[in-house]
Structures are given as structure tokens and as C-alpha cells.
Amino acid sequence: MNNYKIYNIDCVHGSKEQIPEESVDLIIADPPFNLAFGGTTQTKTGKPRFSITQNDNLEFKEYMRFTLKWLNEAYRILKKRRHIYVFIDWRMYAYLSLWMKRAGFIIKNLIVWDKQHIGLGHHYRFQHEFLIFAVKSKDKNRRTKCRSTSDIWRIPKISNHKLTHPYEKPVELMDKIIINSTEESELVVDFFAGCGTVLSACINNNRDCIAFEIDSYFYDLMKRKFPELE
């Protein structure tokens, strides 16, 4: 039987309290990009569908400190030779890649998630998001299972009217990560759980999961979505 736990707490504090050093097989992180994003606008009101998520509108130095804190904690709990995947917007990639290296991670590739549909805007409308793939330790690392997979992943994004979180990702995307980087019953940790997409993928694929979500609204949404975890 698999173990699933969700916590309504800051990921750094929660991880320090709940997770021993070098005990995690995979970390997936979809942190705030510091773009003050509240989701796509509603047609009738012209206002964002969601409130700006916590830590998504910080001064640059504060955002750097926030990021380094959770990256250092991620490094502490991840087993040697295991993988971490971090989503990031192209505007913040240069900073995040530098901070990941500072925390001790070795970046192996930059995956491009092709969302299959263009977003709003102009000057070449957005259709992609970056996913940094990194490892802990310079030793021989665990290989991904599907060695023929390219670094461009074509997976349709969730329709705007179906989103329950401004940064919500399709479960298929998390399935791909989890299957490629873990075995059944291994432990996956999600530092920014949102509406529980990583947890859904772990349940689908028989992986253990610990998920942290600081926002009470989205934590309660997960509890309703996964009543079996009560």
C-alpha cells in the first residue's frame, strides 16, 4: 500500500519537520515564477481568475532568498544520484539555473514543454514552458527509463476554463516525469502542490508522495479532491 501525505505549510519548514536527509527519490517543483500572475483574464470582467499566489510578487533579492532556501532544502532531502525537475518561465530561467548550481545540483538538460496551443499576448505568443532536469551528485546517476525521449515534450495544456490553479499542469506531464525517474513505491516530493497534480500522478503510478501547499484555499481544494487522504 502506498503512502500519501499533504501538508498545509511552507515547504521548507514542512520538509525540515517531516523528511529525513537523503530519503527522497524524486523532487518535482513548480514554484512561483515571480511574475505576479493570477491566471488568464476572464472575458466578462477583464480581471484575473485567481489571486496572485504566495511568493509570486517579491522584490528580486527576496525572491532569490526564497528560492535558495527551498533549493537548499531540496538538496538536503534528495538521495544521491536522484533527479529533480523544476518548472520555470523563460524570463527567470537564467537566474534559477544559477541558483540551482549554487545549491549543489548538476543540470543535465533543459526540457521544453510544448503546450500545443498558443497563449495570450503579442510579439510571438507563448506556447512553451521550461523544465530544468538536474541531479544530485557527480557520480553515476540513475538513468531515465525512456532513453529515446527527446527534450521537447508535446503535451496539451489544460483548457483555461478548466483550470483550478493559475499554474496547473496536466497530469500526463507529471506521469511522464514520475515514470521516467522512479520505480513503484519510491517517494516523490512536491514542494508547491497547488491543486495536487503531482499527487494525482503518484496515485496513478503507485508512488509514495509527500506534498506541501502553503495556501489554505488550494490545500482545502486538495482535501476535497482526495477525500481518501483524510
N, C-alpha and C positions, 0 to 999 in steps of 0.2 A: 504494500500500500504506500502511495506517495504522500509526502508531507507538503502542505501549502500554508503559508502564513502571510498575513498582510498587517502592516503597522501604520497607524496614523501619526507619523513622527518624522522629523528631519532625518534624512538618510544617514548622515554622518553619526549623529547621536544614536540612532537606532541600530546601526551596524556595530558600533563600539559596544553596545549593550548586549546584542544578540548573536554576533557572529565571531567565532574564534579566528585567529590568524591562519592564513593559508588553508582555508577549509572549503573554498568555493570553486566550482568547476567552470563557471561561465558568468560573466557580468554583462548585462545589456543596460545601457544608459541612454535615455532620450532627454537630456537636460534642457532647461530653458535656454534659448539662444540669445537672450538679452536684446530682443528686438521689440519688446512691448507689444506682443502680438495677442490679439483677442479673437482670432479666427476670422473667417471671411465675413464680409458685411451682409446684413440682411437686406433684401431688396426693398422692403416697405419702409423700414426705419432708417436704413443707412448706418446703423450702429453695429459694433462688433457683436457676434452671437455670444461670446463668452467674456468674462472678466479677464484681465491680464493675469497670467499665472504668477505665483510667487517666485521671486528672484529673476524675473524676466524684464526688469526695468531698473537696473542698478547702474551706479557710476562705474566706469571701467575698472578702476582699481578694486572696488568692492566685488565686482563680478569675477575678477581674477582670483581674489582671495577665496571666494565662494567655490570656484571651480577647483582650485588647487586642494582645498580641504577634502572635497569628495573624491578627487582623483587619488590623493594620498591614502584615503581610507579604502578605496577600491584596490589599490596596490597591496595594502596590508592583508586583506582577506582572500585575495585570489591565489590559488595554488600556482606554484612554479610551472612554467610551460603551458599554461592555460590561456584562454582567449578573453578579450574584452572588445565589445563593439560599442561605439559611441556615435550617435546621430548628431549632425551639426549642419548649419546653414553655410553656404559658401562664403558669406561675409565674415564669419567667425572662424573659419577653418584654420587659417594661418596661426591664430592665437591658440586655439585648442590643441593643435598638433604640437606646438612648442611646449605647452603646459603638460601634455601627456608625457613627453620625453623627460621633462623636469621631474615628474613623479616617478620615473623609472621604467615606463613602458617602452617597448620597442614597436614602432609602427611598421606593419608588414604590407599594408595596402590601403588604398582609398577606394571604397566601393561607391558606385554611383547608383542610386535608386531612381530609376526612370518611372515616374508615376503614371505614364501612359496618357495623361490628359494635362493640358496647359492650365496654369492658374491665372489669376487676375493680374492686371498691370499693363506695362508697355515696355519699350526698349528690350524686346525679346522676353516673352512671358515665361515665367518659371515652370519647369516640368521635372525638376530633379531635386534630390537632396543627397548630401554626402553621408557616408557611414565609415568611420575610421575603424579599421581592423588592426588590433595590436595584441601583443603577447607580453607575458611576464617571464623574464629570464632570457639570457643569450644562449642557453643550452638548446639542445634539440627539442623543438616544440611539437606539441600534438598537431598532427596534420588534419586539415578539414577533410570530411568524408568524401564529398563530391569534388574530385580534383579537376574535373572538366568544366566546372562552373566558372564563368568569366566574372570580371569585376563590374559588370553592368547588369543590374537586376531589373528586369521589366515586370513589375507587379502593379496592377492598377491601384490607385489611391482610393480611399473611401469617399463616396459622394458627399459633397458639402452638407446636404440636408440630412445626412445620416450620422454626422459626427456628434460624439458626446463629449469630446475634449478637443481643444484647438490644435494639439499636436498628435492626435490619434493616428496610429499606424494600422495597416491591415494585418490581421492575424497571420496570413500567408507569409508575410515578410518575416515575422518572428519565428514561424515554423521553420523557415529556411535556415535561419541563424542557429536555432537550437538543434536541429537535426545534423547540421554540418559540424557543430563544435562540441557536442556532448553525447554521452551514452544514456540509456534509460536509467532512471533513478538517481542520476547525478544532480547536483544542486546548482540552480540558476538563481542569480540575484538581480533584481530590478530596482535601481536606486530612485527612479522617477516613474512610479507606476501609472499615473494618470487614471485611465478608466479600466486598466487591467488587461491590456492586450498580451503582454508577456506571460501573465498568469494563465490566460486562455490557452496560449500555445504550449505551456508546460503541461497543463491538464490534457491537452490533445495528444501529447507525445510522451506521457509518463515520466516527466522530470519533476524533481522536487523544486519548490520555488519559495523564496522569501522576497516580498515586495514592500517597498516603503513609499508612502504618499503623504506629503505634508499638508495638503489641502483637504480639510474635513469634508467639503462637498463631494470631491471625487472619491475620497475614501468611503463615504456612505454609499456612493454610486456602485463601487465595487462590492460592498457588502450585500447590496440588493441583487447585483448581478451574479454573485456566487454565494447563495444562502447556505450551501453545504459547508462553508468555512466557519459558520457561526459556532 
